Amino acid sequence: MATVLMCRRLPRLSRVTAISTTAKRGSSKSKKEKRDKPGAAKTGTEAGATIQLLKPRDYRVLYNPAAYAKGRAGSQQHGDRDSSQALGDTFTSPGTAQAPQTFPTASSQALSPVRSALPKPKSSTLLRQTVLYKEEAEKERQELHDSKEDPRMFQKGRPEYRALTCDSAEPAEPLPAEEGDWILQSVAGSEGSPGVLRDYFLRLSRLPAERRAALGSDARFSALCHRAVTAIRLFSTPDLIQILKACVPLAVPASHPLLNACEAEFCRRAWDMGLEQLLLVADCWRCLDRSVPSYLGILFSYANLHWKDLTLPQFVQLLYIVGEGRRSPTDLAQKVESTILKHLDAFTLEELGAICLGLFKSLSGISEHVMRRIADRVSLQMEDMSTYALVNVLKMLRYTRMDHLPLMRELSRVIPARIPATNIQGIMHITLTYSSLHFFDEDVLAAVATSLPSKVSYCRSKDAAKFLWSFGCLDYEPPNEEEFYSSLIKQLHAKLHEFSKFPEHLLTALLGLAFVKRFPEELIDFALREEFVQKTRGSKYELNKDLFTLGKSVEIECPTYQGSHLTPQLCQEFTEMVSSFAEREIYVRPEIVEATSLLESMLGGPEYVKNHMILPHTRSSDLEVHLATDGHPIPFNFKDPVAAKKLRDMGVNLTDDLMSQLIQGRALSQSPTAVGNEARIPSQKRGDTTGALCWGGALSTGATSQAEPKPGLWQPGEVRLALQVSNRNHFCYGSRRLLGLHCLKRRQLRLLGYVVVELPFWEWFPLLKRTRSEKLSYLHYKVFCPALLTRAA
């Protein structure tokens, strides 16, 4: 007997440990238990092949058997999002606009100066491994059932739908195969009237399934179809509808000449048909999986003219057709909303789910008022609603970016117990709803993480990517994190062949993994290769920022990484693009402008503070301040020396003391800016020398003779502060838990040696309405906190 030995090369994974953030968001219970019991995370993990991990400098490396990772997914951002999120917190994802993200910038301090001797992964290795995964997946798929739900379940709730829909169920009384042969033989013997031809189709549609499948290659059936095409205009409308309905169980191909003729004839007759007939024909086209944009256009126009005659079932069926046709008739939008409100209490819960699915698939926006009314009803009757219908409501809730606390709270109570019995696409949409709305619920996420590994083989590339994105966005690592991430990364490898067509899914996955400090080396190498980069640039989605975030994050957090990198030219291009947007939209936000202006006044001028992006790939602003270890500010922002030294309207109060100084003269070592500062902050005492403000001391701007520091170099005894002016969209909904993107940014700032100082929105925003002295006092405390300098020294 021959023995076959199969070897598989497992991908390497870089895993960096967590660094606590200054603005600490409520740590999850599982994380806290893990810190208290370091061995707990290892429980139940099988020993496997050793995986070589990238070891970022100053990081503790965890060695995990078969650990994989991935992440990124997106969803449309809310209109009131801050500008930094409009560019910096959003990533493109199919179907919707974008979702949160961040970028890190490379630094010689973050990267090891000498590359590891490890060989660069070869493309053939990863592709061979992908083929193995693909072959195994194909074998497994033969044993897997289709996990998708039936979107037509709502039609079983009312008898009226029978006249509007095509029943594709098996016939109650199958036709004997011998009678089918007789029918096909008789086709050649006579011309046959339209009524006879109709009967032939109807009777053949009752043949057993295996016999119907053989008709496609039967020349006699082709002759029957040809006769029907020839006589197409002789059929009455009811007869023609019966023939089209028969084509569904007969599985006539969507491009068949008979269907071409039927579509043209129905378009010709549409305005002479009733709405019930039009909807029935549209349902037949859907069952035949045939795209009929011209027919649907006529149907929508007809419905618009006869809107008042629409019954409740006809309205729901129309929205079902709208969704399945992926078309959004804009002239019906207001009528749709008014009809939903009119029948809201009369709809069944399944019909509400069908309405939301139709609107979601056709990208039809509805007002917040209508969505809130739907959510109000669902939140009161959620336990009586099927999971499938509930998921459809969540899709629309996510699309409208509307927060509805009663629904989310009831969902958190009802859905965890249902997750084990929910299909993988439903679980994905539930998870994506929580991440898109930034709603953190550990019970729901833990239930998802527990159920996912056993169902991961059902995941499409899109599903796996959005799971990783969602968990990364919410910065949540479940109790079974190694099993969870290993299963999803393995699925990424199995789906690697799909990423050439859908490059956005791979970037979504890898960014989600980066948020939680996981860097699968071979997948990253694949994503940063020139050929894959070119595919992303040809995508219909804007993926440049995603590439920038991923590439720079790897440089900062994985200095021993030996794979592909973005070219300097691309990085420069992306940096200029992001900086241009930031100058227009981010730096000018009122809360940032106010903090910058006050810091300049407090520290001595614009050369002591810089409003910019330290990490352009994170696409959000930092206020950078340099201090000596004794607390003296250090000037460093000499980019525009003329602007730094020119006189500005500082709003100086003309006191008697100031007038005396102006008349009698003053030491040349003090600048007009410093005079203005002293005049406006009477609580500060004037210093004797040309020092800077420190622990309440005086500040002189022009007296310093320090040379401009070279970019990227640290001065001896220098502390660099990165002040973060955050807003509520940087945190999970209604909490102080930072989102994954902003955790990534703060982690990377610390890796580059910065001290992160938080100006959280719950502290800074209320102060914007207070007096100037109160704001200055707050900033003085934040910048010159003794504990901060002691820790940084």
FIVEX-497898 format. One record per residue (C-alpha): residue number from 1; x, y, z; residue in one letter. Coordinates in steps of 0.1 Angstrom, whole numbers, plus 5000, padded with zeros to 4 digits. Example, Ala and Ser with C-alpha at 12.3 -4.5 7.8 and 13.67 -1.06 7.14 Angstrom:
<sites>
 torza    u    v    w titor
     1 5123 4955 5078     A
     2 5137 4989 5071     S
</sites>
This chain:
<sites>
 torza    u    v    w titor
     1 5000 5000 5000     M
     2 5014 5034 4990     A
     3 5017 5060 5017     T
     4 5012 5097 5009     V
     5 5027 5123 5031     L
     6 5012 5158 5029     M
     7 5030 5188 5043     C
     8 5015 5222 5048     R
     9 5034 5254 5055     R
    10 5016 5275 5080     L
    11 5016 5313 5077     P
    12 5037 5334 5100     R
    13 5019 5358 5123     L
    14 5031 5390 5139     S
    15 5014 5395 5172     R
    16 5021 5426 5193     V
    17 5011 5431 5228     T
    18 4987 5457 5240     A
    19 4998 5491 5253     I
    20 4974 5509 5276     S
    21 4959 5542 5264     T
    22 4957 5573 5284     T
    23 4920 5576 5277     A
    24 4912 5542 5290     K
    25 4879 5528 5277     R
    26 4862 5503 5299     G
    27 4882 5471 5296     S
    28 4862 5441 5287     S
    29 4857 5415 5314     K
    30 4875 5389 5294     S
    31 4906 5410 5290     K
    32 4906 5418 5327     K
    33 4904 5381 5336     E
    34 4932 5374 5312     K
    35 4955 5399 5328     R
    36 4947 5384 5362     D
    37 4952 5349 5349     K
    38 4978 5349 5322     P
    39 4975 5312 5316     G
    40 4938 5313 5310     A
    41 4941 5323 5274     A
    42 4961 5292 5266     K
    43 4935 5268 5279     T
    44 4921 5245 5253     G
    45 4946 5255 5227     T
    46 4960 5225 5209     E
    47 4997 5222 5204     A
    48 5005 5225 5168     G
    49 5033 5234 5144     A
    50 5055 5262 5156     T
    51 5048 5295 5138     I
    52 5076 5320 5135     Q
    53 5064 5354 5147     L
    54 5075 5389 5139     L
    55 5089 5404 5171     K
    56 5085 5442 5172     P
    57 5111 5458 5194     R
    58 5101 5461 5231     D
    59 5071 5439 5226     Y
    60 5064 5406 5244     R
    61 5057 5380 5217     V
    62 5030 5353 5222     L
    63 5035 5321 5204     Y
    64 5002 5307 5193     N
    65 4996 5275 5174     P
    66 4981 5281 5140     A
    67 4973 5317 5148     A
    68 4959 5337 5119     Y
    69 4943 5371 5116     A
    70 4925 5395 5094     K
    71 4902 5425 5093     G
    72 4885 5455 5078     R
    73 4849 5463 5067     A
    74 4831 5493 5062     G
    75 4800 5510 5065     S
    76 4786 5543 5057     Q
    77 4795 5571 5081     Q
    78 4769 5593 5097     H
    79 4765 5628 5084     G
    80 4775 5644 5117     D
    81 4809 5626 5118     R
    82 4838 5649 5123     D
    83 4860 5657 5093     S
    84 4888 5636 5106     S
    85 4866 5606 5104     Q
    86 4853 5615 5070     A
    87 4888 5609 5057     L
    88 4906 5592 5085     G
    89 4881 5570 5101     D
    90 4864 5555 5071     T
    91 4873 5526 5048     F
    92 4855 5516 5017     T
    93 4834 5485 5017     S
    94 4811 5471 4990     P
    95 4776 5484 4990     G
    96 4781 5512 5015     T
    97 4804 5541 5019     A
    98 4831 5536 5045     Q
    99 4842 5527 5080     A
   100 4867 5539 5106     P
   101 4905 5536 5101     Q
   102 4939 5551 5110     T
   103 4974 5555 5096     F
   104 5009 5553 5112     P
   105 5040 5569 5099     T
   106 5073 5551 5095     A
   107 5102 5561 5117     S
   108 5138 5550 5121     S
   109 5131 5545 5157     Q
   110 5102 5521 5151     A
   111 5121 5500 5125     L
   112 5151 5480 5132     S
   113 5181 5494 5113     P
   114 5193 5460 5102     V
   115 5169 5437 5085     R
   116 5165 5401 5097     S
   117 5182 5374 5077     A
   118 5149 5357 5071     L
   119 5143 5352 5034     P
   120 5115 5371 5017     K
   121 5084 5349 5013     P
   122 5081 5337 4978     K
   123 5048 5341 4960     S
   124 5048 5305 4948     S
   125 5048 5293 4983     T
   126 5017 5312 4993     L
   127 4999 5304 4961     L
   128 5006 5267 4965     R
   129 4993 5268 5000     Q
   130 4962 5287 4987     T
   131 4956 5259 4961     V
   132 4957 5233 4990     L
   133 4932 5253 5010     Y
   134 4910 5258 4979     K
   135 4909 5221 4971     E
   136 4900 5212 5006     E
   137 4873 5239 5007     A
   138 4858 5225 4975     E
   139 4857 5190 4990     K
   140 4841 5204 5022     E
   141 4816 5224 5002     R
   142 4801 5192 4987     Q
   143 4790 5183 5022     E
   144 4777 5217 5032     L
   145 4742 5230 5027     H
   146 4733 5265 5015     D
   147 4732 5286 5046     S
   148 4713 5314 5031     K
   149 4677 5321 5042     E
   150 4647 5323 5019     D
   151 4639 5360 5012     P
   152 4604 5350 5001     R
   153 4592 5337 5035     M
   154 4570 5368 5040     F
   155 4548 5356 5011     Q
   156 4535 5327 5032     K
   157 4519 5350 5057     G
   158 4489 5361 5035     R
   159 4469 5341 5009     P
   160 4468 5372 4987     E
   161 4505 5366 4977     Y
   162 4495 5335 4958     R
   163 4482 5356 4929     A
   164 4514 5378 4929     L
   165 4541 5352 4931     T
   166 4554 5322 4912     C
   167 4553 5290 4932     D
   168 4585 5270 4926     S
   169 4575 5241 4949     A
   170 4575 5206 4935     E
   171 4541 5197 4919     P
   172 4517 5177 4941     A
   173 4510 5152 4913     E
   174 4541 5146 4892     P
   175 4535 5138 4855     L
   176 4546 5103 4845     P
   177 4577 5102 4824     A
   178 4559 5083 4797     E
   179 4534 5110 4792     E
   180 4562 5135 4789     G
   181 4577 5115 4761     D
   182 4543 5114 4744     W
   183 4541 5152 4746     I
   184 4575 5157 4731     L
   185 4567 5132 4703     Q
   186 4535 5150 4695     S
   187 4553 5183 4690     V
   188 4567 5170 4657     A
   189 4534 5157 4645     G
   190 4513 5188 4645     S
   191 4515 5226 4645     E
   192 4495 5230 4677     G
   193 4473 5260 4687     S
   194 4485 5285 4713     P
   195 4462 5267 4739     G
   196 4478 5233 4731     V
   197 4513 5248 4734     L
   198 4505 5263 4767     R
   199 4492 5230 4780     D
   200 4523 5212 4768     Y
   201 4545 5236 4789     F
   202 4523 5233 4819     L
   203 4523 5195 4818     R
   204 4560 5192 4812     L
   205 4566 5214 4842     S
   206 4551 5187 4863     R
   207 4577 5160 4853     L
   208 4599 5147 4880     P
   209 4630 5169 4887     A
   210 4655 5145 4871     E
   211 4634 5143 4839     R
   212 4630 5180 4837     R
   213 4667 5185 4840     A
   214 4672 5164 4809     A
   215 4649 5185 4787     L
   216 4675 5212 4781     G
   217 4695 5189 4758     S
   218 4664 5174 4742     D
   219 4659 5186 4706     A
   220 4621 5180 4708     R
   221 4619 5204 4737     F
   222 4639 5230 4717     S
   223 4614 5225 4689     A
   224 4585 5232 4713     L
   225 4602 5264 4725     C
   226 4608 5275 4689     H
   227 4571 5270 4681     R
   228 4562 5291 4712     A
   229 4585 5319 4700     V
   230 4570 5318 4666     T
   231 4535 5321 4680     A
   232 4543 5345 4708     I
   233 4519 5372 4698     R
   234 4490 5348 4694     L
   235 4490 5339 4731     F
   236 4466 5357 4753     S
   237 4482 5375 4783     T
   238 4470 5349 4808     P
   239 4484 5320 4786     D
   240 4517 5338 4781     L
   241 4520 5342 4819     I
   242 4513 5305 4824     Q
   243 4541 5296 4800     I
   244 4565 5319 4818     L
   245 4555 5304 4851     K
   246 4561 5269 4836     A
   247 4596 5280 4826     C
   248 4606 5283 4863     V
   249 4603 5246 4873     P
   250 4616 5237 4838     L
   251 4648 5257 4847     A
   252 4649 5274 4813     V
   253 4683 5293 4811     P
   254 4680 5331 4816     A
   255 4694 5337 4782     S
   256 4671 5313 4763     H
   257 4655 5327 4731     P
   258 4620 5319 4745     L
   259 4626 5342 4775     L
   260 4640 5369 4752     N
   261 4607 5367 4732     A
   262 4586 5367 4764     C
   263 4603 5397 4778     E
   264 4599 5417 4746     A
   265 4562 5408 4745     E
   266 4555 5416 4781     F
   267 4571 5450 4777     C
   268 4549 5456 4747     R
   269 4517 5446 4765     R
   270 4526 5460 4800     A
   271 4503 5491 4799     W
   272 4473 5468 4790     D
   273 4480 5445 4820     M
   274 4468 5448 4856     G
   275 4492 5455 4885     L
   276 4486 5420 4898     E
   277 4497 5405 4865     Q
   278 4527 5428 4863     L
   279 4539 5419 4897     L
   280 4534 5382 4890     L
   281 4555 5384 4858     V
   282 4582 5404 4877     A
   283 4583 5376 4903     D
   284 4588 5350 4875     C
   285 4617 5369 4862     W
   286 4632 5369 4896     R
   287 4627 5331 4900     C
   288 4644 5327 4866     L
   289 4673 5349 4877     D
   290 4669 5371 4846     R
   291 4678 5408 4847     S
   292 4649 5428 4830     V
   293 4656 5465 4836     P
   294 4633 5477 4809     S
   295 4604 5457 4822     Y
   296 4610 5468 4857     L
   297 4611 5504 4846     G
   298 4577 5500 4831     I
   299 4564 5483 4862     L
   300 4576 5512 4884     F
   301 4561 5538 4862     S
   302 4528 5519 4861     Y
   303 4528 5516 4899     A
   304 4535 5553 4903     N
   305 4505 5561 4882     L
   306 4482 5536 4901     H
   307 4497 5541 4935     W
   308 4464 5547 4953     K
   309 4452 5513 4940     D
   310 4480 5494 4957     L
   311 4469 5469 4983     T
   312 4492 5461 5013     L
   313 4504 5428 4998     P
   314 4510 5444 4964     Q
   315 4531 5472 4981     F
   316 4553 5447 5000     V
   317 4557 5426 4969     Q
   318 4567 5457 4949     L
   319 4594 5466 4974     L
   320 4606 5430 4973     Y
   321 4609 5433 4935     I
   322 4626 5467 4939     V
   323 4652 5451 4962     G
   324 4658 5420 4940     E
   325 4662 5442 4910     G
   326 4687 5464 4928     R
   327 4669 5495 4914     R
   328 4658 5525 4934     S
   329 4631 5545 4916     P
   330 4636 5580 4931     T
   331 4602 5592 4921     D
   332 4586 5567 4944     L
   333 4606 5576 4975     A
   334 4580 5599 4992     Q
   335 4552 5576 4983     K
   336 4570 5546 4998     V
   337 4576 5564 5031     E
   338 4540 5575 5034     S
   339 4527 5540 5026     T
   340 4550 5525 5052     I
   341 4536 5549 5079     L
   342 4500 5542 5067     K
   343 4502 5505 5071     H
   344 4529 5502 5098     L
   345 4507 5486 5124     D
   346 4491 5463 5098     A
   347 4523 5448 5084     F
   348 4534 5414 5098     T
   349 4568 5413 5113     L
   350 4581 5393 5083     E
   351 4567 5419 5060     E
   352 4586 5446 5079     L
   353 4617 5426 5074     G
   354 4610 5422 5037     A
   355 4604 5460 5033     I
   356 4637 5468 5050     C
   357 4656 5442 5029     L
   358 4641 5457 4997     G
   359 4651 5492 5007     L
   360 4686 5480 5017     F
   361 4693 5461 4985     K
   362 4682 5489 4963     S
   363 4701 5515 4984     L
   364 4669 5534 4989     S
   365 4673 5558 5017     G
   366 4644 5565 5040     I
   367 4640 5593 5066     S
   368 4651 5589 5101     E
   369 4615 5594 5112     H
   370 4603 5564 5093     V
   371 4632 5542 5103     M
   372 4626 5552 5139     R
   373 4590 5542 5137     R
   374 4599 5508 5123     I
   375 4625 5503 5150     A
   376 4600 5513 5177     D
   377 4576 5485 5166     R
   378 4604 5460 5162     V
   379 4618 5467 5197     S
   380 4584 5459 5212     L
   381 4579 5427 5194     Q
   382 4614 5414 5187     M
   383 4608 5380 5205     E
   384 4580 5372 5180     D
   385 4602 5381 5149     M
   386 4622 5356 5130     S
   387 4660 5361 5131     T
   388 4660 5365 5093     Y
   389 4635 5394 5094     A
   390 4653 5409 5123     L
   391 4686 5409 5105     V
   392 4670 5427 5076     N
   393 4658 5455 5099     V
   394 4693 5457 5113     L
   395 4707 5462 5077     K
   396 4685 5492 5072     M
   397 4692 5505 5107     L
   398 4729 5503 5098     R
   399 4724 5519 5064     Y
   400 4705 5549 5079     T
   401 4732 5553 5106     R
   402 4705 5558 5132     M
   403 4710 5551 5169     D
   404 4679 5535 5185     H
   405 4687 5525 5221     L
   406 4655 5506 5229     P
   407 4661 5483 5199     L
   408 4698 5478 5206     M
   409 4691 5470 5242     R
   410 4664 5445 5233     E
   411 4686 5430 5207     L
   412 4713 5425 5232     S
   413 4689 5406 5254     R
   414 4673 5385 5226     V
   415 4700 5378 5200     I
   416 4729 5360 5219     P
   417 4707 5329 5225     A
   418 4698 5328 5188     R
   419 4733 5332 5174     I
   420 4742 5294 5175     P
   421 4712 5287 5152     A
   422 4717 5316 5129     T
   423 4735 5312 5095     N
   424 4769 5328 5090     I
   425 4756 5357 5068     Q
   426 4731 5366 5094     G
   427 4757 5366 5122     I
   428 4779 5388 5100     M
   429 4752 5414 5096     H
   430 4744 5414 5133     I
   431 4781 5419 5141     T
   432 4785 5445 5114     L
   433 4755 5464 5129     T
   434 4772 5467 5162     Y
   435 4805 5479 5148     S
   436 4789 5503 5123     S
   437 4769 5519 5150     L
   438 4800 5518 5174     H
   439 4778 5499 5198     F
   440 4798 5477 5221     F
   441 4781 5447 5238     D
   442 4804 5420 5251     E
   443 4777 5394 5255     D
   444 4767 5396 5218     V
   445 4804 5397 5206     L
   446 4814 5368 5228     A
   447 4784 5347 5215     A
   448 4795 5355 5179     V
   449 4831 5345 5187     A
   450 4820 5312 5203     T
   451 4798 5302 5174     S
   452 4820 5313 5145     L
   453 4849 5288 5144     P
   454 4825 5258 5138     S
   455 4808 5277 5110     K
   456 4837 5295 5094     V
   457 4837 5272 5063     S
   458 4805 5290 5053     Y
   459 4822 5324 5052     C
   460 4826 5342 5020     R
   461 4857 5364 5017     S
   462 4834 5393 5025     K
   463 4820 5377 5056     D
   464 4854 5368 5070     A
   465 4867 5404 5063     A
   466 4837 5420 5080     K
   467 4840 5398 5111     F
   468 4876 5408 5115     L
   469 4868 5445 5108     W
   470 4840 5445 5133     S
   471 4859 5430 5162     F
   472 4889 5452 5154     G
   473 4868 5484 5151     C
   474 4854 5477 5186     L
   475 4888 5468 5199     D
   476 4875 5435 5213     Y
   477 4894 5403 5216     E
   478 4871 5375 5228     P
   479 4879 5348 5254     P
   480 4886 5323 5226     N
   481 4906 5348 5206     E
   482 4932 5323 5193     E
   483 4906 5299 5180     E
   484 4886 5328 5166     F
   485 4914 5345 5148     Y
   486 4930 5312 5136     S
   487 4898 5300 5120     S
   488 4892 5333 5102     L
   489 4928 5336 5090     I
   490 4927 5301 5076     K
   491 4895 5310 5058     Q
   492 4913 5340 5043     L
   493 4939 5317 5029     H
   494 4912 5295 5015     A
   495 4896 5325 4998     K
   496 4929 5341 4986     L
   497 4919 5334 4950     H
   498 4889 5357 4954     E
   499 4909 5388 4964     F
   500 4921 5395 4929     S
   501 4885 5402 4921     K
   502 4876 5417 4954     F
   503 4908 5434 4968     P
   504 4888 5455 4992     E
   505 4880 5424 5013     H
   506 4916 5415 5020     L
   507 4924 5451 5030     L
   508 4894 5451 5052     T
   509 4905 5420 5069     A
   510 4941 5430 5074     L
   511 4932 5464 5088     L
   512 4908 5448 5113     G
   513 4936 5426 5124     L
   514 4960 5455 5127     A
   515 4937 5472 5151     F
   516 4941 5444 5175     V
   517 4978 5441 5169     K
   518 4978 5410 5147     R
   519 4999 5410 5115     F
   520 4998 5378 5094     P
   521 5031 5382 5075     E
   522 5023 5362 5043     E
   523 4989 5378 5037     L
   524 5004 5412 5043     I
   525 5032 5404 5018     D
   526 5006 5394 4993     F
   527 4986 5426 4999     A
   528 5016 5449 4995     L
   529 5030 5434 4963     R
   530 5030 5456 4932     E
   531 5005 5434 4913     E
   532 4980 5435 4941     F
   533 4985 5473 4947     V
   534 4977 5478 4910     Q
   535 4944 5458 4914     K
   536 4934 5480 4943     T
   537 4941 5512 4923     R
   538 4918 5498 4896     G
   539 4890 5491 4920     S
   540 4857 5510 4920     K
   541 4864 5517 4957     Y
   542 4889 5542 4971     E
   543 4915 5518 4986     L
   544 4946 5541 4986     N
   545 4941 5552 5022     K
   546 4936 5516 5033     D
   547 4969 5505 5017     L
   548 4986 5535 5033     F
   549 4973 5526 5067     T
   550 4983 5489 5064     L
   551 5018 5496 5049     G
   552 5028 5522 5075     K
   553 5014 5502 5104     S
   554 5035 5473 5094     V
   555 5066 5495 5093     E
   556 5060 5509 5127     I
   557 5048 5478 5146     E
   558 5068 5450 5128     C
   559 5104 5462 5123     P
   560 5116 5426 5115     T
   561 5090 5422 5087     Y
   562 5108 5411 5055     Q
   563 5080 5411 5029     G
   564 5068 5436 5004     S
   565 5064 5473 5011     H
   566 5047 5503 4995     L
   567 5070 5523 4973     T
   568 5082 5557 4987     P
   569 5065 5574 4957     Q
   570 5031 5559 4967     L
   571 5036 5568 5003     C
   572 5044 5604 4993     Q
   573 5014 5605 4970     E
   574 4991 5592 4998     F
   575 5006 5616 5023     T
   576 5000 5646 5001     E
   577 4964 5635 4995     M
   578 4956 5631 5032     V
   579 4974 5663 5041     S
   580 4955 5683 5016     S
   581 4922 5671 5030     F
   582 4933 5677 5066     A
   583 4942 5713 5058     E
   584 4907 5719 5044     R
   585 4886 5698 5068     E
   586 4904 5687 5100     I
   587 4928 5714 5112     Y
   588 4900 5741 5109     V
   589 4876 5724 5133     R
   590 4866 5748 5161     P
   591 4877 5726 5190     E
   592 4911 5721 5174     I
   593 4916 5757 5163     V
   594 4907 5769 5198     E
   595 4931 5745 5215     A
   596 4959 5755 5191     T
   597 4954 5792 5196     S
   598 4954 5789 5234     L
   599 4985 5767 5234     L
   600 5003 5792 5213     E
   601 4994 5820 5237     S
   602 5003 5799 5268     M
   603 5036 5785 5254     L
   604 5048 5817 5237     G
   605 5039 5815 5201     G
   606 5033 5793 5170     P
   607 5069 5779 5172     E
   608 5060 5760 5204     Y
   609 5030 5741 5190     V
   610 5022 5724 5157     K
   611 4988 5714 5145     N
   612 4994 5686 5121     H
   613 4992 5648 5116     M
   614 5022 5631 5132     I
   615 5011 5599 5116     L
   616 4995 5609 5083     P
   617 4982 5574 5077     H
   618 4959 5578 5108     T
   619 4942 5607 5091     R
   620 4935 5626 5123     S
   621 4951 5657 5139     S
   622 4977 5660 5167     D
   623 4988 5690 5186     L
   624 5025 5685 5190     E
   625 5044 5702 5219     V
   626 5081 5697 5229     H
   627 5092 5701 5265     L
   628 5125 5698 5283     A
   629 5125 5674 5312     T
   630 5123 5703 5336     D
   631 5091 5715 5319     G
   632 5104 5743 5298     H
   633 5088 5744 5263     P
   634 5112 5739 5234     I
   635 5105 5758 5201     P
   636 5105 5735 5171     F
   637 5079 5747 5146     N
   638 5101 5768 5123     F
   639 5085 5757 5091     K
   640 5072 5792 5084     D
   641 5096 5816 5102     P
   642 5080 5847 5088     V
   643 5046 5837 5101     A
   644 5061 5827 5134     A
   645 5077 5861 5140     K
   646 5052 5885 5124     K
   647 5030 5906 5146     L
   648 4995 5894 5149     R
   649 4963 5909 5164     D
   650 4965 5892 5197     M
   651 4937 5913 5214     G
   652 4961 5929 5239     V
   653 4945 5948 5268     N
   654 4960 5983 5271     L
   655 4968 5985 5308     T
   656 4988 6013 5324     D
   657 5017 5989 5329     D
   658 5017 5980 5292     L
   659 5015 6017 5281     M
   660 5045 6025 5304     S
   661 5065 5996 5288     Q
   662 5056 6008 5253     L
   663 5066 6044 5261     I
   664 5098 6037 5281     Q
   665 5109 6008 5260     G
   666 5117 5972 5270     R
   667 5145 5947 5268     A
   668 5150 5936 5232     L
   669 5150 5900 5243     S
   670 5112 5899 5247     Q
   671 5089 5896 5218     S
   672 5056 5915 5213     P
   673 5039 5881 5215     T
   674 5052 5876 5250     A
   675 5040 5911 5260     V
   676 5005 5902 5248     G
   677 5006 5869 5268     N
   678 5015 5887 5300     E
   679 4988 5912 5295     A
   680 4961 5886 5289     R
   681 4971 5861 5316     I
   682 4975 5881 5348     P
   683 4977 5850 5370     S
   684 5012 5842 5355     Q
   685 5042 5857 5371     K
   686 5070 5872 5351     R
   687 5103 5854 5351     G
   688 5137 5870 5355     D
   689 5153 5853 5326     T
   690 5145 5843 5290     T
   691 5130 5810 5299     G
   692 5096 5795 5290     A
   693 5064 5789 5310     L
   694 5070 5761 5334     C
   695 5049 5751 5363     W
   696 5033 5785 5364     G
   697 5064 5805 5355     G
   698 5066 5833 5329     A
   699 5071 5828 5292     L
   700 5093 5847 5268     S
   701 5092 5839 5232     T
   702 5119 5858 5214     G
   703 5146 5854 5240     A
   704 5155 5818 5231     T
   705 5187 5812 5211     S
   706 5181 5775 5205     Q
   707 5188 5762 5171     A
   708 5159 5746 5151     E
   709 5159 5708 5158     P
   710 5164 5686 5128     K
   711 5133 5666 5117     P
   712 5131 5631 5132     G
   713 5158 5637 5157     L
   714 5153 5639 5195     W
   715 5171 5665 5214     Q
   716 5187 5655 5247     P
   717 5163 5657 5276     G
   718 5133 5663 5253     E
   719 5098 5651 5259     V
   720 5074 5652 5229     R
   721 5037 5655 5236     L
   722 5010 5645 5212     A
   723 4978 5661 5224     L
   724 4946 5644 5211     Q
   725 4916 5665 5207     V
   726 4890 5637 5205     S
   727 4853 5638 5199     N
   728 4825 5613 5206     R
   729 4829 5595 5173     N
   730 4863 5583 5184     H
   731 4846 5562 5211     F
   732 4821 5534 5213     C
   733 4785 5547 5215     Y
   734 4777 5563 5249     G
   735 4810 5552 5264     S
   736 4846 5561 5269     R
   737 4859 5530 5251     R
   738 4882 5540 5223     L
   739 4875 5525 5189     L
   740 4902 5503 5173     G
   741 4914 5529 5149     L
   742 4922 5553 5176     H
   743 4938 5527 5198     C
   744 4961 5519 5169     L
   745 4970 5555 5165     K
   746 4979 5560 5202     R
   747 4998 5527 5203     R
   748 5019 5537 5174     Q
   749 5026 5572 5188     L
   750 5040 5556 5219     R
   751 5061 5533 5198     L
   752 5076 5564 5182     L
   753 5084 5578 5216     G
   754 5056 5603 5220     Y
   755 5037 5609 5252     V
   756 5000 5609 5244     V
   757 4980 5635 5262     V
   758 4942 5633 5260     E
   759 4918 5662 5256     L
   760 4887 5641 5257     P
   761 4855 5656 5244     F
   762 4837 5652 5278     W
   763 4863 5675 5293     E
   764 4872 5699 5265     W
   765 4839 5705 5247     F
   766 4821 5719 5278     P
   767 4851 5742 5284     L
   768 4847 5758 5249     L
   769 4817 5777 5264     K
   770 4837 5788 5295     R
   771 4860 5817 5301     T
   772 4894 5820 5285     R
   773 4912 5817 5318     S
   774 4894 5784 5326     E
   775 4905 5769 5292     K
   776 4941 5781 5298     L
   777 4941 5766 5332     S
   778 4929 5733 5319     Y
   779 4955 5732 5291     L
   780 4982 5743 5315     H
   781 4974 5713 5338     Y
   782 4974 5689 5308     K
   783 5007 5701 5293     V
   784 5026 5707 5325     F
   785 5014 5678 5346     C
   786 5044 5668 5368     P
   787 5034 5631 5367     A
   788 5035 5632 5329     L
   789 5070 5645 5328     L
   790 5082 5622 5355     T
   791 5068 5592 5337     R
   792 5083 5603 5304     A
   793 5117 5612 5318     A
</sites>
